[in-house]
Amino acid sequence: MKATRKLAVAAIAFALVLPLSAQEAAPKMTPEQQAMMEVWQKISTPGPQHKQLAEHLAGTWTTKQTVWMDPSAPPMTETGKATITPIFGGRQLRMDFIGSFMGQPFEGVGYNGYDINAGKYTNSWTDSGSTAVMNATGDYDAASKTYSFSGQMPDMKKVGGVATGRHTLRVVDADHLLMEMFENKDGKDVRTMQMEYTRVK
């Protein structure tokens, strides 16, 4: 915790130094502060994973959602639109989604990124149908061009419950993506939703 605090202090000091003119002398850092700043710079600078995410996801997409509420009943289908935009210098991709769910207006906001420090892809999601924020981390398989995430979500069976789940996002081609969501039910992964993305040109 102390190391994190020191790193934050060093980062703030570095940020304050940036606006100084060429004539103004920058405060001298200790070797420890300099080392921490080098780490900070390394884990905060966008890399090839961020570029790849932007190439795969950035743009405007029409969507088709298929939801399986009851395995014994036909799935529900809805349509929507997703706009995915790089933000924070490419460190994150923000998705703004608008559509419908069960015949009602529905909107959500999600973020995809890559945490250099953890070595993991990250995903978060919140929407108008919940008060929760769902967070997941995962990896990328180049052979299948698939991002695989796992995390926790609210358990719809009881208030206060938590369920584990996973979802995949496959890059079908430059203009099509396929997201599939699975929930762990009685030790088995059950597909509960899929979303098909088609790029708007």
PENOR-V557557 format. One line per field, one symbol per residue. ss: DSSP state (a for helix, b for strand, c for the rest). Layout:
# PENOR-V557557
ss = ???
This chain:
# PENOR-V557557
ss = caaaaaaaaaaaaaaaaaccccccccccccaaaaaaaaaaaaaacccaaaaaaaaaacbbbbbbbbbccccccccbbbbbbbbbbbbaaacbbbbbbbbbbccbbbbbbbbbbbbccccbbbbbbbbccccccbbbbbbbbccccbbbbbbbbbcccccccbbbbbbbbbbbbccbbbbbbbbbbccbbbbbbbbbbbbcc
